[in-house]
Amino acid sequence: MKKLYFTLAFAIGLIMALGGCSQSSSSENSDKKVVKVALSDEVNPPFLFTNDQNEPIGYDMDYLKQLEKKLPEYKFEYTLGEEETNLVGVSTGKYDFAINWFFKNPEREEKFLYPAHEYGYSLTALVTQKSRNDIKTLDDMVDKKFPPVSATGGLRAILNAYNKEHATKPLTLESIDNPSTAENLKLVDKGKADAIF
């Protein structure tokens, strides 16, 4: 269950390609080319979150600021948005690139540039109420309730793969466009869902 931390190599490659790109425009106050960057609005410290002034901060922002310093001919403009919406924005040219934990799959590889080597991995887990001892693996979630998940996100890809391998005893999955981790954790806490993945 490896999840690709896709951004930084993608950002470097895409910015190099932006040199002659017509999507970049001149800012009003300088001759710098504007690079439109989509950021995830989901809290993911220490990588990306917001400060008290609702400004994006964290490792991703520190990296992008250093990258911008090394590319003085560019000015980065940031927009916060939901993961799937950000990818659609990159596909349509609304954004030059997006930064987030984007799960790598064949469909996405056809549309987007991924690094040849994974930048990092995150561990996945099932989170339950502290008192639950009956859920340790995905097998234990058969006939139990998950909170809604994104139909196209990386976690859903793992769950879909599980269901493909266990067609006789699949997991019951509900889709929603913009699932909230905070709201889904509340569903688990209140006993309205058995576990969140």
Accessible surface in RSA format (square Angstrom, percent):
REM  Atomic radii and reference values for relative SASA: ProtOr
REM  Chains: A
REM  Algorithm: Lee & Richards
REM  Probe-radius: 1.40
REM  Slices: 20
REM RES _ NUM      All-atoms   Total-Side   Main-Chain    Non-polar    All polar
REM                ABS   REL    ABS   REL    ABS   REL    ABS   REL    ABS   REL
RES MET A   1   131.66  68.2  77.17  51.1  54.49 129.7  83.14  70.7  48.52  64.3
RES LYS A   2   145.51  71.0 129.78  79.6  15.73  37.5  77.97  70.2  67.54  71.9
RES LYS A   3    35.43  17.3  35.43  21.7   0.00   0.0   4.31   3.9  31.11  33.1
RES LEU A   4     7.55   4.2   4.63   3.3   2.92   7.4   4.86   3.4   2.69   7.2
RES TYR A   5     1.81   0.8   1.70   1.0   0.11   0.3   1.70   1.3   0.11   0.1
RES PHE A   6     2.18   1.1   2.18   1.4   0.00   0.0   2.18   1.3   0.00   0.0
RES THR A   7     0.72   0.5   0.07   0.1   0.66   1.6   0.07   0.1   0.66   1.0
RES LEU A   8     5.61   3.1   5.46   3.9   0.15   0.4   5.46   3.8   0.15   0.4
RES ALA A   9    41.94  38.6  30.44  47.0  11.50  26.2  33.90  47.7   8.03  21.3
RES PHE A  10     6.65   3.3   6.20   3.8   0.45   1.2   6.65   4.0   0.00   0.0
RES ALA A  11     0.05   0.0   0.05   0.1   0.00   0.0   0.05   0.1   0.00   0.0
RES ILE A  12    60.07  34.2  59.01  44.0   1.05   2.5  59.70  43.0   0.36   1.0
RES GLY A  13    24.40  30.1   0.00   N/A  24.40  30.1  17.86  49.0   6.54  14.7
RES LEU A  14    35.65  19.9  35.23  25.2   0.43   1.1  35.65  25.0   0.00   0.0
RES ILE A  15     1.67   1.0   1.40   1.0   0.27   0.7   1.40   1.0   0.27   0.7
RES MET A  16   144.59  74.9 115.22  76.3  29.37  69.9  92.88  79.0  51.70  68.5
RES ALA A  17    71.56  65.8  41.73  64.4  29.83  67.8  53.43  75.2  18.13  48.0
RES LEU A  18     5.63   3.1   5.63   4.0   0.00   0.0   5.63   4.0   0.00   0.0
RES GLY A  19    29.17  36.0   0.00   N/A  29.17  36.0  24.47  67.1   4.71  10.5
RES GLY A  20    81.20 100.1   0.00   N/A  81.20 100.1  43.33 118.9  37.86  84.8
RES CYS A  21    39.66  30.0  22.47  25.1  17.19  40.4  12.36  31.3  27.30  29.4
RES SER A  22   113.56  96.0  78.50 104.8  35.06  80.8  56.21 119.7  57.36  80.4
RES GLN A  23    90.61  50.7  70.02  51.2  20.59  49.0  31.01  66.0  59.59  45.2
RES SER A  24    15.51  13.1   0.21   0.3  15.29  35.2   0.57   1.2  14.94  20.9
RES SER A  25    59.63  50.4  52.14  69.6   7.49  17.2  45.23  96.3  14.39  20.2
RES SER A  26    83.36  70.4  58.54  78.1  24.82  57.2  27.69  59.0  55.67  78.0
RES SER A  27    22.49  19.0  10.57  14.1  11.91  27.4  15.04  32.0   7.44  10.4
RES GLU A  28   178.95 102.7 137.48 104.0  41.47  98.7  59.52 115.1 119.42  97.5
RES ASN A  29   149.65 103.2 114.23 110.4  35.42  85.3  37.09  89.3 112.56 108.8
RES SER A  30    45.98  38.9  28.50  38.0  17.48  40.3  38.71  82.4   7.27  10.2
RES ASP A  31   138.41  97.0 117.40 116.9  21.01  49.7  36.86  86.8 101.55 101.3
RES LYS A  32    82.04  40.0  80.57  49.4   1.47   3.5  35.90  32.3  46.15  49.2
RES LYS A  33    76.88  37.5  76.88  47.2   0.00   0.0  49.29  44.4  27.59  29.4
RES VAL A  34     5.69   3.7   5.16   4.7   0.53   1.3   5.16   4.5   0.53   1.4
RES VAL A  35     0.00   0.0   0.00   0.0   0.00   0.0   0.00   0.0   0.00   0.0
RES LYS A  36    84.23  41.1  84.23  51.7   0.00   0.0  31.75  28.6  52.48  55.9
RES VAL A  37     0.29   0.2   0.00   0.0   0.29   0.7   0.00   0.0   0.29   0.8
RES ALA A  38     0.00   0.0   0.00   0.0   0.00   0.0   0.00   0.0   0.00   0.0
RES LEU A  39     0.15   0.1   0.15   0.1   0.00   0.0   0.15   0.1   0.00   0.0
RES SER A  40     7.97   6.7   5.34   7.1   2.63   6.0   2.25   4.8   5.72   8.0
RES ASP A  41    83.84  58.7  57.60  57.3  26.23  62.0  20.56  48.4  63.28  63.1
RES GLU A  42    95.38  54.8  87.50  66.2   7.87  18.7  35.24  68.2  60.14  49.1
RES VAL A  43   104.07  68.5  84.81  76.8  19.26  46.4  85.74  74.5  18.33  49.7
RES ASN A  44    46.90  32.3  44.79  43.3   2.11   5.1  13.33  32.1  33.57  32.4
RES PRO A  45    77.31  56.3  58.28  53.1  19.04  69.2  58.70  48.5  18.61 115.7
RES PRO A  46    88.54  64.5  86.20  78.6   2.34   8.5  86.94  71.8   1.60   9.9
RES PHE A  47    53.04  26.5  53.04  32.9   0.00   0.0  53.04  32.2   0.00   0.0
RES LEU A  48     6.20   3.5   6.14   4.4   0.06   0.2   6.14   4.3   0.06   0.2
RES PHE A  49    63.14  31.6  57.85  35.8   5.29  13.8  62.87  38.1   0.28   0.8
RES THR A  50    51.98  37.0  34.57  35.0  17.41  41.5  13.11  17.6  38.87  58.8
RES ASN A  51    44.52  30.7  29.33  28.3  15.19  36.6  23.21  55.9  21.32  20.6
RES ASP A  52   146.46 102.6 107.81 107.3  38.65  91.4  30.36  71.5 116.10 115.8
RES GLN A  53   126.27  70.6 100.38  73.4  25.89  61.6  52.32 111.4  73.95  56.1
RES ASN A  54   103.77  71.6  92.91  89.8  10.86  26.1  28.56  68.7  75.20  72.7
RES GLU A  55    89.98  51.7  89.24  67.5   0.74   1.8  30.59  59.2  59.39  48.5
RES PRO A  56    29.29  21.3  25.52  23.3   3.76  13.7  25.52  21.1   3.76  23.4
RES ILE A  57    54.64  31.1  53.60  39.9   1.04   2.5  54.64  39.3   0.00   0.0
RES GLY A  58    12.21  15.1   0.00   N/A  12.21  15.1   9.03  24.8   3.18   7.1
RES TYR A  59    88.35  41.2  83.80  47.7   4.55  11.9  67.66  50.8  20.69  25.5
RES ASP A  60     1.96   1.4   1.96   2.0   0.00   0.0   0.00   0.0   1.96   2.0
RES MET A  61     4.66   2.4   4.66   3.1   0.00   0.0   4.66   4.0   0.00   0.0
RES ASP A  62    86.42  60.5  83.23  82.8   3.19   7.5  27.19  64.0  59.23  59.1
RES TYR A  63    54.59  25.5  49.36  28.1   5.22  13.6  46.53  35.0   8.06   9.9
RES LEU A  64     0.00   0.0   0.00   0.0   0.00   0.0   0.00   0.0   0.00   0.0
RES LYS A  65   102.52  50.0 100.32  61.6   2.20   5.2  59.74  53.8  42.78  45.6
RES GLN A  66    92.43  51.7  92.35  67.5   0.08   0.2  36.63  78.0  55.80  42.3
RES LEU A  67    19.54  10.9  16.89  12.1   2.65   6.7  18.97  13.3   0.58   1.6
RES GLU A  68    41.10  23.6  38.57  29.2   2.53   6.0  13.75  26.6  27.34  22.3
RES LYS A  69   147.80  72.1 120.96  74.2  26.85  63.9  87.75  79.0  60.06  64.0
RES LYS A  70   159.46  77.8 134.05  82.3  25.41  60.5  87.78  79.0  71.68  76.4
RES LEU A  71    37.97  21.1  37.97  27.2   0.00   0.0  37.97  26.7   0.00   0.0
RES PRO A  72    86.69  63.2  79.41  72.4   7.28  26.5  82.70  68.3   3.99  24.8
RES GLU A  73    88.64  50.9  80.51  60.9   8.13  19.4  52.87 102.3  35.77  29.2
RES TYR A  74    10.58   4.9  10.34   5.9   0.24   0.6   2.33   1.7   8.26  10.2
RES LYS A  75    80.60  39.3  80.60  49.5   0.00   0.0  51.36  46.2  29.23  31.1
RES PHE A  76     8.59   4.3   0.00   0.0   8.59  22.4   0.00   0.0   8.59  24.6
RES GLU A  77    72.92  41.9  68.81  52.1   4.11   9.8  25.52  49.4  47.40  38.7
RES TYR A  78    65.88  30.8  33.20  18.9  32.68  85.0  33.24  25.0  32.64  40.2
RES THR A  79    62.88  44.7  58.58  59.4   4.30  10.2  37.67  50.6  25.21  38.1
RES LEU A  80    66.82  37.2  41.91  30.0  24.91  62.6  41.91  29.4  24.91  67.0
RES GLY A  81    13.12  16.2   0.00   N/A  13.12  16.2  13.12  36.0   0.00   0.0
RES GLU A  82    35.96  20.6  32.87  24.9   3.09   7.4  24.78  47.9  11.19   9.1
RES GLU A  83    36.20  20.8  34.16  25.8   2.04   4.9   9.68  18.7  26.51  21.6
RES GLU A  84    36.32  20.8  36.18  27.4   0.13   0.3  22.49  43.5  13.83  11.3
RES THR A  85    75.35  53.6  70.44  71.4   4.92  11.7  53.58  72.0  21.77  32.9
RES ASN A  86     0.49   0.3   0.49   0.5   0.00   0.0   0.00   0.0   0.49   0.5
RES LEU A  87    11.12   6.2  10.93   7.8   0.19   0.5  11.12   7.8   0.00   0.0
RES VAL A  88    91.81  60.4  90.31  81.8   1.50   3.6  91.72  79.7   0.09   0.2
RES GLY A  89     3.83   4.7   0.00   N/A   3.83   4.7   3.65  10.0   0.18   0.4
RES VAL A  90    25.98  17.1  14.47  13.1  11.50  27.7  14.47  12.6  11.50  31.2
RES SER A  91    62.44  52.8  22.37  29.8  40.08  92.3  28.83  61.4  33.62  47.1
RES THR A  92   101.40  72.1  63.39  64.3  38.01  90.6  65.14  87.5  36.26  54.8
RES GLY A  93    23.59  29.1   0.00   N/A  23.59  29.1   7.94  21.8  15.65  35.1
RES LYS A  94   127.86  62.4 114.52  70.3  13.34  31.8  77.43  69.7  50.43  53.7
RES TYR A  95    14.36   6.7  12.72   7.2   1.64   4.3   5.92   4.4   8.44  10.4
RES ASP A  96     8.00   5.6   2.59   2.6   5.41  12.8   2.09   4.9   5.91   5.9
RES PHE A  97     0.20   0.1   0.20   0.1   0.00   0.0   0.20   0.1   0.00   0.0
RES ALA A  98     1.07   1.0   1.06   1.6   0.02   0.0   1.06   1.5   0.02   0.0
RES ILE A  99     0.08   0.0   0.08   0.1   0.00   0.0   0.08   0.1   0.00   0.0
RES ASN A 100    14.74  10.2  12.47  12.1   2.27   5.5   2.27   5.5  12.47  12.1
RES TRP A 101    28.79  11.6  28.23  13.7   0.56   1.3  28.23  15.0   0.56   0.9
RES PHE A 102     0.00   0.0   0.00   0.0   0.00   0.0   0.00   0.0   0.00   0.0
RES PHE A 103    29.97  15.0  29.79  18.5   0.18   0.5  29.79  18.1   0.18   0.5
RES LYS A 104    61.25  29.9  47.41  29.1  13.84  32.9  25.32  22.8  35.93  38.3
RES ASN A 105    36.83  25.4  33.42  32.3   3.41   8.2  16.85  40.6  19.98  19.3
RES PRO A 106   104.57  76.2 101.08  92.1   3.49  12.7 103.33  85.3   1.24   7.7
RES GLU A 107   119.10  68.4 113.21  85.6   5.90  14.0  38.10  73.7  81.00  66.1
RES ARG A 108    13.46   5.7  13.30   6.8   0.16   0.4   7.70  10.5   5.75   3.5
RES GLU A 109    84.52  48.5  65.24  49.4  19.28  45.9  18.28  35.4  66.24  54.1
RES GLU A 110   155.65  89.4 114.85  86.9  40.80  97.2  44.21  85.5 111.44  91.0
RES LYS A 111   136.75  66.7 100.76  61.8  35.99  85.7  61.64  55.5  75.11  80.0
RES PHE A 112    19.42   9.7   8.56   5.3  10.85  28.2  13.35   8.1   6.07  17.4
RES LEU A 113    91.61  51.0  83.93  60.0   7.68  19.3  88.54  62.2   3.07   8.3
RES TYR A 114    23.70  11.1   6.36   3.6  17.34  45.1   5.53   4.2  18.17  22.4
RES PRO A 115    17.75  12.9   6.64   6.1  11.11  40.4  15.37  12.7   2.38  14.8
RES ALA A 116    94.51  86.9  54.00  83.3  40.51  92.2  65.91  92.8  28.60  75.8
RES HIS A 117   151.38  82.7 144.14 100.2   7.24  18.5  98.02 101.0  53.35  62.1
RES GLU A 118    75.69  43.5  52.68  39.9  23.01  54.8   4.27   8.3  71.41  58.3
RES TYR A 119   101.55  47.4  72.10  41.0  29.44  76.6  63.38  47.6  38.17  47.1
RES GLY A 120    21.45  26.5   0.00   N/A  21.45  26.5  21.45  58.9   0.00   0.0
RES TYR A 121   112.22  52.4  84.15  47.9  28.07  73.0  65.00  48.8  47.22  58.2
RES SER A 122    32.14  27.2  24.50  32.7   7.64  17.6  26.34  56.1   5.80   8.1
RES LEU A 123   176.91  98.5 150.19 107.4  26.72  67.2 150.64 105.8  26.27  70.7
RES THR A 124    33.17  23.6   5.59   5.7  27.57  65.7   8.52  11.4  24.64  37.3
RES ALA A 125    64.23  59.1  49.22  76.0  15.02  34.2  57.30  80.7   6.94  18.4
RES LEU A 126    36.62  20.4  10.36   7.4  26.27  66.0  10.36   7.3  26.27  70.7
RES VAL A 127    71.31  46.9  68.32  61.8   2.99   7.2  71.31  62.0   0.00   0.0
RES THR A 128    33.65  23.9  14.94  15.1  18.71  44.6   1.42   1.9  32.23  48.7
RES GLN A 129    57.64  32.2  49.87  36.4   7.77  18.5  22.98  48.9  34.66  26.3
RES LYS A 130   209.31 102.1 175.94 108.0  33.37  79.4 128.51 115.7  80.80  86.1
RES SER A 131    91.66  77.5  61.78  82.4  29.88  68.8  57.84 123.2  33.82  47.4
RES ARG A 132    64.25  27.0  52.21  26.6  12.04  28.7  23.78  32.5  40.47  24.5
RES ASN A 133   116.58  80.4 100.41  97.0  16.17  38.9  29.99  72.2  86.59  83.7
RES ASP A 134    72.81  51.0  52.74  52.5  20.07  47.5  48.47 114.1  24.34  24.3
RES ILE A 135    10.97   6.2   0.00   0.0  10.97  26.4   0.00   0.0  10.97  29.8
RES LYS A 136   146.71  71.6 117.82  72.3  28.88  68.8  85.19  76.7  61.52  65.5
RES THR A 137    72.08  51.3  67.10  68.0   4.98  11.9  68.11  91.5   3.97   6.0
RES LEU A 138    15.58   8.7  11.98   8.6   3.60   9.1  11.98   8.4   3.60   9.7
RES ASP A 139    85.66  60.0  73.51  73.2  12.15  28.7  25.93  61.0  59.74  59.6
RES ASP A 140    45.12  31.6  37.68  37.5   7.44  17.6   7.49  17.6  37.63  37.5
RES MET A 141     0.13   0.1   0.00   0.0   0.13   0.3   0.00   0.0   0.13   0.2
RES VAL A 142    28.80  19.0  20.89  18.9   7.92  19.1  20.89  18.1   7.92  21.5
RES ASP A 143   135.53  94.9  99.47  99.0  36.06  85.3  35.89  84.5  99.64  99.4
RES LYS A 144    57.88  28.2  50.02  30.7   7.86  18.7  23.86  21.5  34.01  36.2
RES LYS A 145   101.39  49.5  97.95  60.1   3.44   8.2  70.16  63.1  31.23  33.3
RES PHE A 146     3.97   2.0   0.60   0.4   3.37   8.8   0.60   0.4   3.37   9.6
RES PRO A 147     1.47   1.1   1.19   1.1   0.28   1.0   1.28   1.1   0.19   1.2
RES PRO A 148    18.50  13.5  18.50  16.9   0.00   0.0  18.50  15.3   0.00   0.0
RES VAL A 149    15.64  10.3  14.94  13.5   0.70   1.7  15.64  13.6   0.00   0.0
RES SER A 150    17.03  14.4  14.65  19.5   2.38   5.5  12.45  26.5   4.58   6.4
RES ALA A 151    56.87  52.3  40.96  63.2  15.91  36.2  41.00  57.7  15.87  42.0
RES THR A 152    75.22  53.5  63.82  64.7  11.39  27.2  66.86  89.8   8.35  12.6
RES GLY A 153    10.73  13.2   0.00   N/A  10.73  13.2   9.61  26.4   1.12   2.5
RES GLY A 154     4.10   5.1   0.00   N/A   4.10   5.1   0.00   0.0   4.10   9.2
RES LEU A 155    53.40  29.7  52.29  37.4   1.11   2.8  52.29  36.7   1.11   3.0
RES ARG A 156    35.56  14.9  34.58  17.6   0.98   2.3   1.40   1.9  34.16  20.7
RES ALA A 157    28.94  26.6  18.65  28.8  10.29  23.4  23.69  33.4   5.26  13.9
RES ILE A 158    21.00  12.0  16.98  12.7   4.02   9.7  19.84  14.3   1.16   3.1
RES LEU A 159     0.00   0.0   0.00   0.0   0.00   0.0   0.00   0.0   0.00   0.0
RES ASN A 160    67.71  46.7  61.43  59.4   6.28  15.1  23.88  57.5  43.83  42.4
RES ALA A 161    49.52  45.5  42.86  66.1   6.66  15.1  48.63  68.5   0.89   2.3
RES TYR A 162    23.51  11.0  18.64  10.6   4.88  12.7  20.12  15.1   3.39   4.2
RES ASN A 163    30.56  21.1  27.23  26.3   3.33   8.0  14.64  35.2  15.92  15.4
RES LYS A 164   178.84  87.2 153.22  94.0  25.62  61.0 104.94  94.5  73.90  78.7
RES GLU A 165   138.95  79.8 102.82  77.8  36.13  86.0  41.37  80.0  97.58  79.7
RES HIS A 166    64.69  35.4  59.55  41.4   5.14  13.1  42.55  43.9  22.14  25.8
RES ALA A 167    77.27  71.1  53.87  83.1  23.40  53.2  56.63  79.8  20.64  54.7
RES THR A 168   134.72  95.8 103.16 104.6  31.56  75.2  86.45 116.1  48.28  73.0
RES LYS A 169   137.84  67.2 135.16  82.9   2.67   6.4  80.71  72.7  57.12  60.8
RES PRO A 170    61.79  45.0  55.74  50.8   6.06  22.0  55.74  46.0   6.06  37.6
RES LEU A 171     7.35   4.1   0.00   0.0   7.35  18.5   0.17   0.1   7.18  19.3
RES THR A 172    95.41  67.9  87.28  88.5   8.13  19.4  66.93  89.9  28.48  43.1
RES LEU A 173    34.21  19.1   5.25   3.8  28.96  72.8   5.49   3.9  28.72  77.3
RES GLU A 174    87.47  50.2  80.99  61.3   6.48  15.4  38.95  75.3  48.52  39.6
RES SER A 175    58.90  49.8  33.15  44.2  25.75  59.3  26.26  55.9  32.64  45.7
RES ILE A 176    78.87  44.9  70.46  52.5   8.40  20.3  78.39  56.4   0.48   1.3
RES ASP A 177   121.42  85.1 109.44 108.9  11.98  28.3  29.25  68.8  92.17  91.9
RES ASN A 178    88.47  61.0  71.23  68.8  17.24  41.5  24.16  58.2  64.31  62.2
RES PRO A 179    42.19  30.7  21.96  20.0  20.23  73.5  23.97  19.8  18.22 113.2
RES SER A 180    45.95  38.8  36.17  48.3   9.79  22.5  31.71  67.5  14.24  20.0
RES THR A 181    64.82  46.1  58.97  59.8   5.85  14.0  43.94  59.0  20.88  31.6
RES ALA A 182    60.75  55.9  52.35  80.8   8.40  19.1  56.78  80.0   3.97  10.5
RES GLU A 183    93.71  53.8  92.99  70.4   0.72   1.7  40.70  78.7  53.00  43.3
RES ASN A 184    11.30   7.8  11.30  10.9   0.00   0.0   0.00   0.0  11.30  10.9
RES LEU A 185    73.98  41.2  70.41  50.4   3.57   9.0  70.90  49.8   3.08   8.3
RES LYS A 186   103.55  50.5 101.63  62.4   1.92   4.6  61.17  55.1  42.38  45.1
RES LEU A 187    53.17  29.6  53.15  38.0   0.02   0.1  53.15  37.3   0.02   0.1
RES VAL A 188     5.25   3.5   5.08   4.6   0.17   0.4   5.08   4.4   0.17   0.5
RES ASP A 189   107.02  75.0  91.90  91.5  15.12  35.8  19.20  45.2  87.83  87.6
RES LYS A 190   138.36  67.5 104.23  64.0  34.13  81.3  65.15  58.6  73.22  78.0
RES GLY A 191    53.20  65.6   0.00   N/A  53.20  65.6  21.00  57.6  32.19  72.1
RES LYS A 192   126.18  61.6 113.28  69.5  12.90  30.7  71.13  64.0  55.05  58.6
RES ALA A 193     4.18   3.8   0.01   0.0   4.16   9.5   1.81   2.6   2.36   6.3
RES ASP A 194    30.50  21.4  29.62  29.5   0.88   2.1   0.56   1.3  29.94  29.9
RES ALA A 195     0.00   0.0   0.00   0.0   0.00   0.0   0.00   0.0   0.00   0.0
RES ILE A 196    16.34   9.3  16.34  12.2   0.00   0.0  16.34  11.8   0.00   0.0
RES PHE A 197    20.63  10.3   2.95   1.8  17.68  46.0  13.60   8.2   7.02  20.1
END  Absolute sums over single chains surface
CHAIN  1 A    11541.3       9263.4       2277.9       6487.0       5054.3
END  Absolute sums over all chains
TOTAL         11541.3       9263.4       2277.9       6487.0       5054.3
